[in-house]
């Protein structure tokens, strides 16, 4: 569906009327979480084989935006058209997307990965605050009930109870918090863009400008020269296409159908999925408290669907 209207800018365009597809929205949100988790397994393999995090982000954004361009160019070229007055919006979206990845990577370089994940997945809290304080929208009680299960659930599932929280690197904790806020901002900005543009258009231009930024900050395409062997190329392609193009497209499709609040909460299934995948594929163990946390998050997502209203 092409939502582009060639007259007004984003600031002037009202929300497009559409029939909500609730079940499809939750399906896309869950699928995005699963794909991000699976790409995390592939990323871990690459990190263990000498690929730097900055290099992987450059390759990820470059591959994703290139693949999405050819996909849209051959399937529906109209989705590549935007009003030039909306360029500042898409540039800011790309900045948000690039900044999310940078701050998260900086965080995991300074503090435990589990703690970085825990802080990052407080993004739904900031989405809720924005919706209430800035948009002044009333949210159903079920959203707050879901958050009450989500926060302790994430704490348990990442094993944060084993960490020395008081003595962690402050810069790393601050970077993780910034990453959570930025991811919330990306979610809100994407929702705003889809008032006028197709979700695929929003994803493409966000990835495009993010790729441009990363190829400015890092020597252009230099990361690709560090790859060797079919396994590394396969993992990079998997992360770039499955874990980025398809995952972010699913995430935006979910926002389009069920809104930013419900999508961001549902996407917290990612660390749970990653934990179970690591348990099955990498023989990593899960403690009983982690399993309890996973059940809490899953229950929160189920409770969130108690009311069908997209808003």
C-alpha positions as CSV (number, residue, x, y, z in Angstrom):
1,X,0.0,0.0,0.0
2,X,1.4,3.4,-1.0
3,X,0.5,6.0,1.6
4,X,2.3,8.9,-0.1
5,X,0.4,12.1,-0.6
6,X,2.2,14.5,-2.9
7,X,1.0,17.8,-1.5
8,X,1.4,18.3,2.3
9,X,4.4,17.8,4.4
10,X,4.6,15.5,7.4
11,X,3.8,18.4,9.7
12,X,0.6,19.1,7.9
13,X,-0.6,15.6,7.1
14,X,-3.2,14.1,9.4
15,X,-3.3,10.5,10.4
16,X,-4.5,8.3,7.6
17,X,-7.7,6.5,8.2
18,X,-7.2,2.7,8.1
19,X,-8.6,-0.5,9.4
20,X,-6.4,-1.9,12.2
21,X,-5.2,-5.4,11.8
22,X,-4.5,-6.3,15.4
23,X,-3.4,-9.9,15.0
24,X,-1.2,-9.1,12.1
25,X,0.4,-6.3,14.1
26,X,1.3,-8.5,17.0
27,X,2.5,-11.2,14.6
28,X,4.9,-8.6,13.0
29,X,6.1,-7.4,16.3
30,X,6.9,-10.9,17.6
31,X,8.5,-11.8,14.2
32,X,10.8,-8.7,14.5
33,X,11.8,-9.8,18.0
34,X,12.6,-13.3,16.8
35,X,14.6,-12.1,13.8
36,X,16.6,-9.6,15.9
37,X,17.4,-12.4,18.3
38,X,18.5,-14.8,15.6
39,X,20.7,-12.1,14.0
40,X,22.2,-11.6,17.5
41,X,23.5,-15.2,17.4
42,X,25.0,-14.6,14.0
43,X,26.6,-11.3,15.3
44,X,28.1,-13.1,18.2
45,X,29.8,-15.6,15.8
46,X,31.2,-12.6,13.9
47,X,32.5,-10.9,17.0
48,X,34.2,-14.1,18.1
49,X,35.9,-14.3,14.7
50,X,37.5,-10.8,14.8
51,X,34.8,-8.6,13.2
52,X,34.4,-5.3,15.1
53,X,31.1,-4.0,16.2
54,X,31.5,-0.8,14.3
55,X,32.4,-2.7,11.2
56,X,29.4,-4.9,11.5
57,X,27.1,-1.9,11.9
58,X,28.5,-0.3,8.8
59,X,28.1,-3.5,6.8
60,X,24.6,-4.1,8.2
61,X,23.3,-0.7,7.3
62,X,25.0,-0.6,3.9
63,X,23.8,-4.1,2.9
64,X,20.3,-3.5,4.2
65,X,19.7,-0.1,2.5
66,X,21.2,-1.5,-0.8
67,X,19.0,-4.6,-0.7
68,X,15.9,-2.6,0.2
69,X,16.5,-0.2,-2.6
70,X,16.7,-2.9,-5.3
71,X,13.7,-4.6,-3.8
72,X,11.5,-1.5,-3.9
73,X,12.9,-0.4,-7.3
74,X,11.9,-3.7,-8.9
75,X,8.6,-4.1,-7.0
76,X,7.1,-0.6,-6.5
77,X,9.2,2.4,-7.4
78,X,6.6,4.8,-6.1
79,X,7.7,3.8,-2.5
80,X,11.1,5.4,-3.2
81,X,9.5,8.8,-3.8
82,X,9.3,11.3,-1.0
83,X,8.6,15.0,-0.8
84,X,11.9,16.9,-0.5
85,X,10.4,19.0,2.3
86,X,10.4,15.8,4.3
87,X,14.1,15.2,3.9
88,X,14.9,16.7,7.4
89,X,12.5,14.2,8.9
90,X,14.2,11.2,7.1
91,X,17.7,12.5,7.9
92,X,16.8,12.7,11.6
93,X,15.3,9.2,11.4
94,X,18.6,8.0,10.0
95,X,20.5,9.8,12.8
96,X,18.3,8.2,15.4
97,X,18.9,4.7,13.9
98,X,22.6,5.2,13.7
99,X,22.8,6.7,17.2
100,X,20.9,3.8,18.7
101,X,23.4,1.3,17.3
102,X,26.4,3.4,18.3
103,X,25.3,4.0,21.9
104,X,24.3,0.3,22.4
105,X,27.7,-0.9,21.1
106,X,29.5,1.6,23.3
107,X,27.5,0.4,26.2
108,X,28.3,-3.3,25.7
109,X,32.0,-2.3,25.4
110,X,31.9,-0.7,28.9
111,X,29.4,-2.8,30.9
112,X,28.0,-6.3,31.0
113,X,25.9,-7.2,27.9
114,X,23.0,-8.3,30.1
115,X,22.9,-5.0,31.8
116,X,23.0,-3.1,28.5
117,X,20.1,-5.3,27.2
118,X,18.2,-4.7,30.4
119,X,18.5,-0.9,30.1
120,X,17.9,-0.9,26.3
121,X,14.6,-2.7,26.8
122,X,13.2,0.0,29.0
123,X,12.5,1.9,25.8
124,X,8.7,1.1,26.1
125,X,8.6,3.1,29.3
126,X,9.9,6.2,27.4
127,X,7.4,5.5,24.5
128,X,4.6,5.4,27.1
129,X,5.8,8.6,28.7
130,X,5.9,10.4,25.4
131,X,2.5,9.2,24.5
132,X,1.1,10.5,27.8
133,X,3.0,13.7,28.4
134,X,3.6,14.9,24.8
135,X,0.7,13.5,22.8
136,X,-1.5,13.7,25.9
137,X,-3.2,10.4,24.9
138,X,-5.0,8.3,27.4
139,X,-3.7,4.7,27.6
140,X,-5.7,1.7,28.8
141,X,-4.9,0.2,32.2
142,X,-3.7,-3.0,30.4
143,X,-0.6,-1.1,29.1
144,X,0.5,-0.3,32.7
145,X,-0.2,-3.8,33.9
146,X,2.0,-5.1,31.0
147,X,4.8,-2.8,32.0
148,X,4.6,-4.0,35.7
149,X,5.4,-7.5,34.5
150,X,7.8,-6.4,31.7
151,X,10.3,-4.6,33.8
152,X,11.0,-7.2,36.5
153,X,10.7,-9.9,33.8
154,X,13.5,-8.3,31.7
155,X,15.6,-8.0,34.9
156,X,15.3,-11.7,35.6
157,X,15.6,-13.0,32.1
158,X,19.0,-11.3,31.4
159,X,20.3,-12.4,34.8
160,X,20.9,-8.9,36.1
161,X,20.6,-10.2,39.7
162,X,24.1,-11.6,39.3
163,X,25.6,-8.2,38.4
164,X,27.2,-5.6,40.7
165,X,24.9,-2.8,39.7
166,X,26.4,-0.2,42.0
167,X,30.0,-0.5,40.7
168,X,29.3,-0.5,36.9
169,X,31.0,1.9,34.5
170,X,28.9,5.1,34.6
171,X,29.7,6.0,31.0
172,X,28.5,2.5,29.9
173,X,25.3,2.8,31.9
174,X,24.6,6.3,30.6
175,X,25.2,5.1,27.0
176,X,22.7,2.2,27.5
177,X,20.2,4.6,28.9
178,X,20.7,6.9,25.9
179,X,20.3,3.9,23.6
180,X,16.9,3.1,25.3
181,X,15.7,6.7,24.8
182,X,17.0,6.8,21.2
183,X,15.2,3.6,20.4
184,X,12.0,5.0,21.8
185,X,12.5,8.1,19.7
186,X,13.1,6.0,16.6
187,X,9.8,4.1,17.3
188,X,7.9,7.4,17.8
189,X,9.5,9.0,14.7
190,X,8.7,5.9,12.6
191,X,5.0,6.1,13.8
192,X,4.9,9.7,12.8
193,X,6.4,9.0,9.3
194,X,3.8,6.3,8.7
195,X,1.0,8.8,9.0
196,X,1.9,9.6,5.4
197,X,4.4,7.1,4.0
198,X,4.3,3.3,3.6
199,X,6.2,1.5,6.4
200,X,8.8,0.2,3.8
201,X,9.5,3.8,2.7
202,X,10.2,4.8,6.2
203,X,12.5,1.8,6.8
204,X,14.4,2.4,3.6
205,X,15.2,6.0,4.1
206,X,16.0,5.5,7.8
207,X,18.5,2.8,6.8
208,X,19.8,4.8,3.9
209,X,20.8,7.9,5.9
210,X,22.1,5.6,8.7
211,X,24.4,3.9,6.1
212,X,25.6,7.3,4.9
213,X,26.5,8.3,8.4
214,X,28.3,5.1,9.2
215,X,30.3,5.3,6.0
216,X,31.3,8.8,6.9
217,X,32.3,7.9,10.5
218,X,34.1,4.7,9.3
219,X,36.2,4.4,6.1
220,X,33.7,3.8,3.4
221,X,33.0,0.0,2.9
222,X,36.3,-0.8,4.7
223,X,34.6,-3.3,7.0
224,X,33.8,-5.6,4.0
225,X,37.6,-6.1,3.4
226,X,37.9,-7.8,6.8
227,X,35.6,-10.7,5.9
228,X,37.0,-14.0,5.0
229,X,35.3,-17.3,4.3
230,X,31.8,-18.4,3.4
231,X,30.7,-18.5,7.1
232,X,31.5,-14.9,7.8
233,X,29.9,-13.6,4.5
234,X,26.9,-15.8,5.2
235,X,26.4,-14.3,8.7
236,X,26.9,-10.7,7.5
237,X,24.3,-11.3,4.8
238,X,21.9,-12.9,7.4
239,X,22.3,-9.9,9.8
240,X,22.0,-7.4,7.0
241,X,19.0,-8.8,5.2
242,X,17.1,-11.0,7.8
243,X,18.1,-9.2,10.9
244,X,17.8,-5.7,9.5
245,X,15.7,-5.4,6.3
246,X,13.0,-7.9,7.2
247,X,13.2,-7.3,11.0
248,X,12.8,-3.5,10.8
249,X,10.1,-3.8,8.1
250,X,8.2,-6.1,10.4
251,X,8.7,-3.7,13.3
252,X,7.3,-0.8,11.3
253,X,4.4,-2.9,10.0
254,X,3.6,-3.6,13.6
255,X,3.7,0.1,14.5
256,X,1.5,0.8,11.6
257,X,-1.2,-1.7,12.8
258,X,-1.1,-1.6,16.6
259,X,0.8,1.6,17.5
260,X,4.2,2.5,19.0
261,X,3.3,1.6,22.6
262,X,2.1,-2.0,22.0
263,X,4.8,-2.7,19.4
264,X,7.7,-1.6,21.7
265,X,6.3,-3.7,24.5
266,X,5.8,-6.7,22.4
267,X,9.3,-6.4,20.9
268,X,10.8,-7.0,24.4
269,X,10.4,-10.7,23.5
270,X,13.8,-10.4,21.7
271,X,16.0,-11.1,24.8
272,X,13.8,-14.0,25.7
273,X,14.1,-15.5,22.2
274,X,17.8,-14.9,22.2
275,X,18.2,-16.6,25.5
276,X,16.3,-19.7,24.3
277,X,18.2,-19.8,21.1
278,X,21.5,-19.6,23.0
279,X,20.2,-22.4,25.2
280,X,19.4,-24.6,22.3
281,X,22.1,-23.7,19.7
282,X,25.1,-22.6,21.9
283,X,24.4,-24.9,24.9
284,X,24.2,-21.9,27.3
285,X,22.3,-22.5,30.5
286,X,19.2,-20.7,31.7
287,X,18.6,-20.5,35.5
288,X,15.2,-21.0,37.0
289,X,14.9,-17.2,37.7
290,X,15.6,-16.5,34.1
291,X,12.9,-18.8,33.0
292,X,10.5,-17.1,35.5
293,X,11.5,-13.7,34.0
294,X,10.7,-15.0,30.5
295,X,7.3,-16.2,31.6
296,X,6.6,-12.8,33.1
297,X,7.4,-11.0,29.9
298,X,5.4,-13.5,27.8
299,X,2.5,-13.0,30.2
300,X,2.8,-9.2,29.9
301,X,2.6,-9.5,26.1
302,X,-0.5,-11.7,26.3
303,X,-2.2,-9.3,28.8
304,X,-1.4,-6.5,26.4
305,X,-3.7,-8.1,23.8
306,X,-6.6,-8.2,26.3
307,X,-8.1,-5.2,24.5
308,X,-8.1,-5.0,20.8
309,X,-8.0,-1.2,20.4
310,X,-4.9,-0.1,18.5
311,X,-4.6,3.1,20.5
